[in-house]
Amino acid sequence: MAGGSDMYKAAGVDVEAGYNGVKLMRRHVERTKIPGVMSDIGGFGGLFSLENYKNYREPVLISGTDGVGTKIRIAQLMNKHDTVGIDCVAMCVNDIVCSGAKPIFFLDYIAIGKNTPEKVASLVSGVAEGCVRSGCALIGGETAEHPGVMSADDYDLAGFAVGIAEREQIIDYNRVNPGDVVIALPSSGLHSNGSNITRI
């Protein structure tokens, strides 16, 4: 394995920083544990049991994936990385709850130019907060260091949410009819895809 580690180092990837990042994010991930979580962070796959969902007669899993959009640039410019993860979870969870799903678990993906463990842990703290707010567990993810592809300060954040719904209660847009009520909620601030920033 030492040979593999040397290869990563030669390519500019800091494996130790990755291990340190996992240690720092562990306490944030622990906050999101709900019944059904079967695995710890650091493995290749996140395990989640459906044992607690036996009351569903015809359970359907509903999934969605998304990124943070242009708000990622705001976080980078402000050097504030602990809230953008909330947006990441919201982007994914909002896409599945509109079908009637109850969010149950989430996975994140961070692509970063230079793996600074503290910055990665800060990003994950926001993801964890988003998971706590939406009632789902953060059961896994990936941090990919891309030296030479991204600048050291750049990163991108994406996620994947899975929820569960009773088949007969799935919200189907084909059943929308004239006269149905549409509810609009006010924004609590600048959300994902809410900025238009260009580099000069």
C-alpha positions in Angstrom: 0.0 0.0 0.0 3.0 2.3 0.6 3.6 2.2 -3.1 0.1 3.4 -3.8 0.5 6.2 -1.3 3.7 7.3 -3.0 1.9 7.4 -6.3 -0.8 9.6 -4.9 1.8 11.9 -3.4 3.7 12.2 -6.7 0.4 13.2 -8.3 -0.1 16.0 -5.8 -2.8 14.2 -3.7 -2.4 14.3 0.1 -3.7 11.0 1.4 -3.0 12.0 5.0 -5.1 15.1 4.6 -8.0 12.9 3.5 -7.6 10.7 6.6 -7.5 13.9 8.8 -10.5 15.3 7.1 -12.5 12.1 8.0 -11.4 12.4 11.6 -12.5 16.1 11.8 -15.9 15.5 10.1 -16.8 12.5 12.2 -18.5 14.5 15.0 -20.7 16.3 12.4 -21.8 13.1 10.7 -22.6 11.6 14.2 -25.3 14.3 14.6 -27.2 12.9 11.6 -27.6 9.3 12.8 -31.2 8.0 12.7 -32.6 4.5 13.1 -31.5 2.5 10.1 -27.9 3.7 9.8 -25.8 0.5 9.7 -22.3 1.8 8.7 -19.7 4.3 9.8 -18.0 6.9 7.7 -14.9 5.9 5.8 -16.2 2.8 4.0 -16.8 2.3 0.3 -20.6 2.2 0.7 -23.1 3.5 3.2 -25.5 1.0 4.6 -29.1 1.8 5.6 -31.7 -0.7 6.9 -35.4 -0.4 6.0 -36.3 -2.4 9.1 -38.0 0.6 10.6 -40.2 1.2 7.6 -42.3 -2.0 7.8 -45.5 0.0 8.2 -45.3 0.9 4.5 -47.6 -1.4 2.5 -46.0 -0.6 -0.9 -42.8 1.4 -0.1 -41.1 3.2 -3.0 -37.7 4.7 -2.8 -37.3 8.1 -4.4 -33.9 9.5 -5.2 -32.4 12.8 -6.4 -29.0 14.3 -7.0 -27.9 17.9 -7.4 -25.2 20.5 -6.7 -25.1 23.9 -5.1 -24.9 25.9 -8.3 -23.5 29.4 -8.3 -23.7 29.9 -4.5 -20.5 27.9 -4.3 -18.7 30.9 -5.6 -20.2 33.1 -2.9 -18.9 30.7 -0.2 -15.4 30.7 -1.8 -15.3 34.5 -2.1 -16.4 34.9 1.5 -14.2 32.1 2.7 -17.2 30.8 4.6 -17.7 27.1 4.0 -19.9 25.9 6.8 -23.4 26.8 5.4 -23.2 25.9 1.7 -23.7 22.3 2.6 -27.2 23.1 3.9 -28.0 24.3 0.4 -26.7 21.1 -1.1 -28.9 19.0 1.0 -31.9 21.3 0.4 -31.4 21.1 -3.4 -31.6 17.3 -3.3 -34.2 16.9 -0.6 -36.5 19.4 -2.2 -36.5 17.4 -5.4 -37.7 14.3 -3.6 -40.1 15.7 -1.1 -42.1 17.2 -4.0 -42.9 13.6 -4.9 -44.1 12.9 -1.4 -40.9 11.2 -0.1 -39.7 11.3 3.5 -35.9 11.8 3.2 -34.0 9.0 4.9 -30.4 9.2 3.9 -27.9 11.4 2.0 -24.4 11.1 0.4 -22.1 14.0 -0.5 -19.4 14.5 -3.1 -16.7 17.2 -2.7 -14.2 17.9 -5.5 -11.4 20.1 -4.2 -8.2 21.6 -5.6 -6.3 21.1 -2.4 -7.5 18.9 0.4 -7.4 21.1 3.5 -8.9 19.0 6.3 -10.4 21.9 8.2 -12.1 23.3 5.0 -13.5 19.9 4.1 -14.8 19.3 7.7 -16.4 22.8 7.5 -18.2 21.9 4.3 -19.4 18.6 5.8 -20.6 20.4 8.9 -23.0 22.3 6.7 -24.1 19.1 5.0 -24.7 17.5 8.4 -26.8 20.5 9.5 -28.9 20.2 6.3 -29.4 16.5 7.0 -30.4 17.3 10.6 -32.9 19.9 9.4 -34.4 17.5 6.9 -34.4 14.5 9.2 -32.1 12.3 7.1 -28.8 10.6 7.9 -25.5 11.4 6.2 -24.2 7.9 5.6 -21.3 8.4 3.2 -19.6 10.5 0.6 -16.4 11.2 -1.3 -13.7 13.9 -1.1 -11.7 14.0 -4.4 -8.6 16.1 -4.5 -7.9 17.4 -8.0 -4.5 19.1 -8.1 -3.7 20.5 -11.6 -7.4 20.3 -12.6 -8.8 22.8 -10.0 -7.0 25.7 -8.3 -6.1 25.1 -4.7 -8.9 27.3 -3.4 -11.6 25.9 -5.6 -14.1 23.2 -4.8 -17.5 21.9 -5.9 -20.1 20.2 -3.8 -22.9 17.8 -4.9 -25.1 15.3 -3.2 -27.5 12.5 -3.5 -30.7 12.0 -1.4 -32.9 9.0 -1.0 -36.4 9.1 0.5 -39.3 6.7 1.0 -43.0 7.0 0.1 -46.1 5.0 0.1 -46.9 4.2 -3.5 -50.5 5.4 -3.3 -49.3 8.7 -1.7 -46.8 9.7 -4.3 -47.5 13.1 -5.6 -47.9 12.9 -9.4 -47.7 16.0 -11.5 -50.0 14.3 -14.0 -52.8 14.7 -11.4 -52.4 18.5 -11.2 -55.7 20.2 -12.3 -56.9 23.8 -12.9 -58.1 25.2 -9.5 -55.4 23.4 -7.5 -53.6 25.6 -5.0 -50.0 26.5 -5.5 -48.1 27.5 -2.3 -45.1 29.7 -2.6 -42.6 30.1 0.3 -40.4 33.2 0.8 -36.6 32.8 0.5 -34.7 32.9 3.7 -31.7 34.4 1.8 -29.5 33.8 -1.2 -30.0 30.1 -2.1 -28.4 27.9 -4.7 -28.2 29.3 -8.2 -29.0 32.7 -6.8 -25.9 34.6 -8.0 -24.4 35.7 -11.2 -20.8 36.3 -10.6 -18.1 36.4 -13.3 -14.4 36.6 -12.9 -12.7 39.8 -14.2 
